[in-house]
Structures are given as C-alpha cells and as structure tokens.
Amino acid sequence: MTINIKTILYNSAAHKQMIELRNDILRKPLGLSFTPADFQKEQQDILIGAFEVNKIVGCCVLTKVNERIIQLRQMAVNNEFQGKGVGKQIVQYAEKIAQEEKYETIMMHARSVAVSFYKKLGYAIEGNEFMEVSIPHFMMKKNLKSCLKDYDNMEQEY
C-alpha cells in the first residue's frame, strides 16, 4: 500500500473528494451535514490529503489561529484505512507543514474517542471535556518547537 500525502488546492477535484470523505466519516454518522458556507472559510486554510493512487483515503485541514498557533481540524480517514498508520502519517505531514510555516504550536478539538491516538503522537489535553457537534471533545496541543522528530528525513511517500 503506497500512500501519497500532499496539499490540496481549494475547490479542486481533490478538494471535492476531501469534502465527500469528511462528510461520510465526520458528519453523516452524527446526522449532520455541511453547508456551502462551511467550505467558503477554507479558502485560506492548508488542505491536506492522503491518496492511494488518485483516491483520497484521509485528510485534515490546518487553520491559522494566530501568528504562533495553527489548528488541525476535520481529520478523517476512510474506514478501510483506519488502524493502518494513515492518520499518523497525515498528522506528521501536517506538523511538518506547520513548522515550515513557522508556527510554534498545533492545537485541535479532538473527539474523546481519538484522544489516545493523539496522545501517542505527543499531544496533551488542555482543559476539560466539552461538547461540539453533539459529541464530547478535548482541546489538545503540541509544542512544535520541542518536536524531536527530524521532519527533513521523512519520506514523501508512505
């Protein structure tokens, strides 16, 4: 299985695949759906997709919070690819991009069911559990300046 992780252009065919994946994995199970306005805000975001050949199998969005902090949002991995390292590769790629863009901290609102996944990647919970999109979440953060990984040595394809 070769997975290629790359940034995606807003409103491209890959972005449309990304929206469909996010809707299937993140919204439909909760009885929710996206509106066109939800995607308008993404024009300034960094869109990241994981592809097997030309099919998207995972994704996330990086949104600027301020000059030092970027937020990882909308992390989704196709059910068939969960537990195979794709999510970890997406997060590591997102961290590398965030460091290249000179952000010091990456934060997220992690679903409670995903907290252990992010903890394994060096993220820490900040604050108490809260409700978002009808399910429990925690704010989690990671200091990118203290990352021990040498992202320069990461392979571009997985």
C-alpha positions as CSV (number, residue, x, y, z in Angstrom):
1,M,0.0,0.0,0.0
2,T,1.6,3.3,-1.1
3,I,0.0,6.4,0.3
4,N,1.0,9.8,-1.1
5,I,0.3,12.8,1.2
6,K,0.1,16.2,-0.3
7,T,-1.5,19.6,0.0
8,I,-4.8,20.1,-2.0
9,L,-5.9,23.2,-3.9
10,Y,-9.1,24.8,-2.7
11,N,-12.1,23.9,-5.0
12,S,-10.1,21.4,-6.9
13,A,-11.4,17.8,-7.8
14,A,-9.3,16.6,-4.8
15,H,-10.9,19.1,-2.5
16,K,-14.3,17.8,-3.6
17,Q,-13.2,14.3,-2.8
18,M,-12.0,15.6,0.6
19,I,-15.4,17.2,1.3
20,E,-17.1,13.9,0.5
21,L,-14.8,11.9,2.8
22,R,-15.2,14.3,5.6
23,N,-19.0,14.2,5.2
24,D,-19.0,10.4,5.2
25,I,-16.7,10.0,8.2
26,L,-17.4,13.0,10.4
27,R,-20.9,14.3,9.7
28,K,-23.2,11.6,8.4
29,P,-22.7,9.3,11.5
30,L,-23.9,12.2,13.7
31,G,-26.9,13.0,11.5
32,L,-25.2,16.3,10.4
33,S,-24.2,17.7,7.1
34,F,-22.0,20.5,5.8
35,T,-23.3,23.7,4.2
36,P,-21.5,25.6,1.3
37,A,-20.7,28.3,3.8
38,D,-18.6,25.8,5.8
39,F,-16.3,25.4,2.9
40,Q,-16.1,29.1,2.0
41,K,-13.9,29.6,5.1
42,E,-11.4,27.1,3.8
43,Q,-10.0,29.3,1.1
44,Q,-7.2,30.5,3.4
45,D,-6.6,27.1,5.0
46,I,-4.0,24.4,4.3
47,L,-5.8,21.4,2.9
48,I,-4.0,18.0,3.3
49,G,-5.0,14.8,1.6
50,A,-3.7,11.2,1.7
51,F,-4.2,9.4,-1.5
52,E,-3.9,5.8,-2.7
53,V,-3.3,6.3,-6.4
54,N,-6.0,9.1,-7.2
55,K,-8.5,8.1,-4.4
56,I,-8.5,10.2,-1.2
57,V,-8.3,7.9,1.9
58,G,-7.6,10.5,4.6
59,C,-7.4,14.2,5.2
60,C,-7.1,17.2,7.5
61,V,-7.3,20.9,7.4
62,L,-4.9,23.4,9.0
63,T,-6.4,26.7,10.0
64,K,-4.4,29.7,11.3
65,V,-5.4,30.8,14.8
66,N,-2.8,33.5,15.2
67,E,0.9,34.0,14.2
68,R,2.1,31.3,16.6
69,I,-0.8,28.8,16.6
70,I,-2.4,26.7,13.9
71,Q,-5.4,24.4,14.4
72,L,-5.7,20.9,13.0
73,R,-9.3,20.3,12.0
74,Q,-11.5,17.9,10.1
75,M,-9.2,14.9,10.5
76,A,-10.8,11.9,8.7
77,V,-9.5,8.6,7.5
78,N,-11.6,6.2,5.3
79,N,-12.8,3.3,7.5
80,E,-10.9,0.7,5.4
81,F,-7.7,2.5,6.1
82,Q,-8.1,3.2,9.8
83,G,-5.6,1.4,12.0
84,K,-3.0,1.2,9.2
85,G,-0.9,4.3,10.0
86,V,-2.5,6.6,7.6
87,G,-3.8,9.0,10.3
88,K,-0.3,9.1,11.9
89,Q,1.3,10.0,8.5
90,I,-1.3,12.8,7.9
91,V,-0.6,14.3,11.4
92,Q,3.2,14.1,10.9
93,Y,2.8,15.7,7.5
94,A,0.6,18.5,9.0
95,E,3.2,19.1,11.7
96,K,5.9,19.4,9.1
97,I,3.9,21.9,7.1
98,A,3.1,23.9,10.3
99,Q,6.8,24.0,11.2
100,E,7.8,25.1,7.7
101,E,5.2,27.9,8.1
102,K,6.9,28.9,11.4
103,Y,4.0,28.0,13.7
104,E,5.1,27.1,17.3
105,T,2.0,25.2,18.4
106,I,-0.5,23.0,16.8
107,M,-3.9,22.6,18.6
108,M,-7.1,20.8,17.9
109,H,-10.6,19.9,19.3
110,A,-10.2,16.1,19.4
111,R,-13.1,13.8,19.7
112,S,-12.9,11.9,23.0
113,V,-12.7,8.6,21.1
114,A,-9.5,9.9,19.4
115,V,-7.6,11.3,22.4
116,S,-5.4,8.2,22.9
117,F,-4.4,8.4,19.2
118,Y,-3.3,12.0,19.6
119,K,-1.6,11.3,22.9
120,K,0.6,8.7,21.2
121,L,1.7,11.4,18.8
122,G,2.8,13.7,21.6
123,Y,-0.4,15.9,22.1
124,A,-1.6,16.8,25.6
125,I,-5.1,17.6,26.8
126,E,-5.7,21.2,27.9
127,G,-8.8,21.9,30.0
128,N,-12.0,20.0,30.5
129,E,-14.1,17.9,28.2
130,F,-16.6,20.0,26.2
131,M,-19.4,19.3,23.7
132,E,-19.0,20.1,20.0
133,V,-21.2,18.9,17.1
134,S,-23.2,17.0,19.7
135,I,-20.3,14.8,21.0
136,P,-17.6,15.1,23.7
137,H,-14.2,16.7,22.7
138,F,-11.0,17.8,24.4
139,M,-8.7,20.6,23.4
140,M,-5.2,19.2,22.7
141,K,-2.0,20.9,21.9
142,K,1.6,20.1,20.9
143,N,4.6,22.4,21.0
144,L,6.2,22.1,17.6
145,K,9.5,23.7,18.8
146,S,10.1,20.7,21.1
147,C,9.4,18.0,18.5
148,L,12.3,15.6,18.5
149,K,11.4,14.2,15.1
150,D,13.6,15.3,12.2
151,Y,10.9,16.0,9.6
152,D,13.5,16.7,7.0
153,N,14.2,12.9,6.9
154,M,10.6,11.9,6.5
155,E,9.8,10.1,3.3
156,Q,7.4,11.9,1.0
157,E,5.5,8.7,0.1
158,Y,4.3,6.1,2.5
